[in-house]
Amino acid sequence: MEGLIEFITQHAAYAHWFIFIGLLLAGCNIPVCIDAVMILSAVLAASFVPENKYLLFGSVLFGCTFSAWIAYGLGRVVGLRLTNIHLFSKLLNPQRIEEMKGFYAKYGIWTFIVGRFIPFGVRNCIFMTSGISKMPFKTFILRDAVGCTIWTTTCFTVFFLIGQNFEMIWGYVKTFNIVIFSAFSVTVIAIFWYKLKKRKQLESSNKMP
């Protein structure tokens, strides 16, 4: 972990470009974890390159926005044929597409606001399904702009505040790992001792006339 942090800090001045490009790739359903990118950006802004905090926030906000546009465009242009492409088949299926359409009809903009906070491919499913269902682009960008702004501002702020105490938190994490490892070791030893004791008692009882 220390080696990874050292590498990041050495290239932190250019991190906003890497983050922006990575988020655009996520729109193509390339396996880039947007939540991890969000956390990384906020921690960098808080503890490593605070002078670039607005650049990092902007790279996340606009990167996530344009990423959603790419996903929408794929759904709009390729349509249901996406379900036959291996890269998208696990994310999209006819049942899920119909469920998403129902969410749009019932909850409207709230689908985008709440959906932005749900990881594991739900976001891209929302965006692509919007394109597949031929949602007007103006409606899409307006709804997602609200959802993306709320999600990005909330998460970036939270992780930024956490990132300001990164060294202290990392110290707690290492201490916690030591405690967990120690507790696990004691538990294993206790179980082994208990089973050994029970076996000796059983052997003793079998030897009795």
C-alpha positions in Angstrom: 0.0 0.0 0.0 2.8 2.4 0.8 4.4 1.7 -2.6 1.1 2.5 -4.3 0.7 5.7 -2.4 4.2 6.8 -3.3 3.6 6.1 -7.0 0.4 8.2 -6.9 2.0 11.1 -5.1 4.8 11.2 -7.6 2.2 11.6 -10.4 -0.5 13.4 -8.5 0.0 16.7 -10.4 -1.4 15.0 -13.5 -3.9 12.8 -11.8 -6.9 14.8 -13.0 -6.1 13.8 -16.6 -5.8 10.1 -15.7 -9.1 10.3 -13.8 -11.0 12.0 -16.5 -9.8 9.5 -19.2 -10.5 6.6 -16.8 -14.1 7.8 -16.3 -14.7 8.1 -20.0 -13.6 4.5 -20.4 -16.1 3.5 -17.8 -18.8 4.9 -20.0 -17.9 2.2 -22.6 -18.4 -0.4 -19.9 -14.7 -0.9 -19.5 -14.2 -2.3 -15.9 -13.2 1.0 -14.2 -14.5 1.3 -10.7 -16.0 4.8 -10.6 -16.4 4.7 -6.8 -12.7 3.9 -6.3 -11.8 6.7 -8.7 -14.0 9.1 -6.7 -12.3 8.1 -3.4 -8.8 8.4 -4.9 -9.6 11.8 -6.3 -10.9 13.1 -3.0 -7.9 11.7 -1.0 -5.5 13.2 -3.5 -7.2 16.6 -3.2 -7.2 16.5 0.5 -3.7 15.1 1.4 -1.4 15.2 -1.6 -2.2 18.0 -4.1 -4.6 20.3 -2.3 -3.7 23.0 -4.8 -5.4 20.9 -7.5 -8.6 20.1 -5.6 -10.9 22.0 -8.0 -9.2 20.4 -11.0 -9.7 17.0 -9.4 -13.4 17.7 -8.5 -14.0 19.0 -12.0 -12.4 16.0 -13.6 -14.7 13.7 -11.6 -17.8 15.8 -12.3 -17.3 16.2 -16.0 -15.8 12.8 -16.4 -18.8 11.2 -14.9 -21.1 13.4 -16.9 -19.5 12.7 -20.3 -19.2 9.0 -19.3 -23.0 8.8 -18.9 -23.4 10.5 -22.3 -21.2 7.8 -23.9 -23.3 5.0 -22.3 -26.5 6.7 -23.4 -25.1 7.1 -27.0 -24.2 3.4 -27.1 -27.8 2.5 -26.0 -29.3 4.9 -28.5 -27.2 3.8 -31.5 -26.7 0.1 -30.9 -30.0 -0.5 -29.1 -31.0 -4.0 -28.0 -28.1 -5.5 -30.0 -26.0 -4.6 -26.9 -27.6 -7.6 -25.2 -25.8 -9.9 -27.7 -22.4 -8.4 -27.0 -20.4 -10.2 -24.3 -19.1 -6.9 -22.8 -22.7 -5.7 -22.1 -24.7 -8.9 -21.9 -24.2 -9.4 -18.2 -25.3 -5.8 -17.5 -28.3 -5.7 -19.8 -31.1 -8.2 -20.4 -34.7 -7.7 -21.6 -36.1 -8.1 -18.0 -33.8 -5.5 -16.6 -34.4 -3.1 -19.4 -38.2 -3.3 -18.8 -37.7 -2.8 -15.1 -35.6 0.4 -15.8 -38.3 1.7 -18.1 -40.8 1.2 -15.3 -38.6 3.2 -12.9 -38.4 6.0 -15.4 -42.1 6.1 -15.7 -42.8 5.9 -12.0 -40.0 7.9 -10.4 -38.7 10.1 -13.2 -35.6 12.2 -12.1 -35.3 10.3 -8.8 -34.2 7.2 -10.8 -31.1 9.2 -11.8 -30.5 10.8 -8.4 -30.8 7.5 -6.4 -29.2 5.4 -9.2 -26.0 7.5 -9.1 -25.4 6.3 -5.5 -25.8 2.6 -6.5 -22.6 0.9 -7.7 -22.0 -2.5 -9.4 -23.1 -1.4 -12.9 -26.4 0.0 -12.0 -25.4 3.5 -13.3 -24.4 2.3 -16.7 -27.5 0.2 -16.9 -29.6 3.3 -16.3 -27.7 5.3 -18.9 -27.8 2.6 -21.6 -31.4 1.8 -21.0 -32.2 5.5 -21.4 -30.7 5.4 -24.8 -32.3 2.1 -25.8 -35.7 3.4 -24.8 -35.1 6.5 -26.9 -35.4 9.0 -24.0 -35.0 12.5 -25.5 -31.3 13.5 -25.1 -32.3 16.8 -23.5 -34.4 15.1 -20.9 -31.6 12.7 -20.2 -28.8 15.3 -19.8 -31.1 17.4 -17.5 -32.0 14.5 -15.2 -28.5 13.1 -15.1 -26.9 16.5 -14.6 -29.0 16.9 -11.4 -28.2 13.3 -10.2 -24.5 13.5 -11.1 -24.0 16.9 -9.4 -25.6 15.8 -6.2 -23.7 12.5 -6.1 -20.3 13.9 -7.1 -20.6 16.8 -4.6 -21.7 14.7 -1.8 -19.2 11.8 -2.2 -16.3 14.1 -3.0 -16.9 16.2 0.0 -17.3 13.3 2.4 -14.1 11.6 1.1 -12.2 14.9 1.0 -12.9 15.4 4.7 -11.9 11.8 5.4 -8.8 12.3 3.3 -7.6 15.3 5.4 -7.1 12.8 8.2 -5.7 10.1 5.9 -2.5 9.4 7.9 -4.5 9.1 11.2 -7.1 6.9 9.5 -4.5 4.7 7.9 -2.8 4.3 11.3 -6.2 3.1 12.7 -6.6 0.7 9.8 -3.2 -0.9 10.4 -4.0 -1.1 14.1 -7.4 -2.6 13.3 -5.8 -5.2 11.0 -3.3 -6.2 13.8 -6.2 -6.6 16.3 -8.2 -8.7 13.8 -5.2 -10.9 13.0 -4.5 -11.4 16.7 -8.1 -12.2 17.5 -8.2 -14.7 14.6 -5.0 -16.3 15.8 -6.3 -16.6 19.4 -9.6 -18.1 18.1 -7.8 -20.7 16.0 -5.6 -21.7 18.9 -8.6 -21.9 21.3 -10.6 -24.1 18.8 -7.6 -26.4 18.3 -7.0 -26.6 22.1 -10.7 -27.3 22.7 -10.8 -30.1 20.1 -7.6 -31.6 21.4 -9.0 -31.6 25.0 -12.3 -33.2 23.9 -10.4 -35.9 22.0 -8.3 -36.8 25.0 -11.4 -36.9 27.2 -13.1 -39.2 24.7 -10.0 -41.5 24.5 -9.9 -41.6 28.3 -13.6 -42.5 28.6 -13.1 -45.3 26.0 -10.3 -46.8 28.0 -12.4 -47.1 31.1 -13.7 -50.6 31.8 
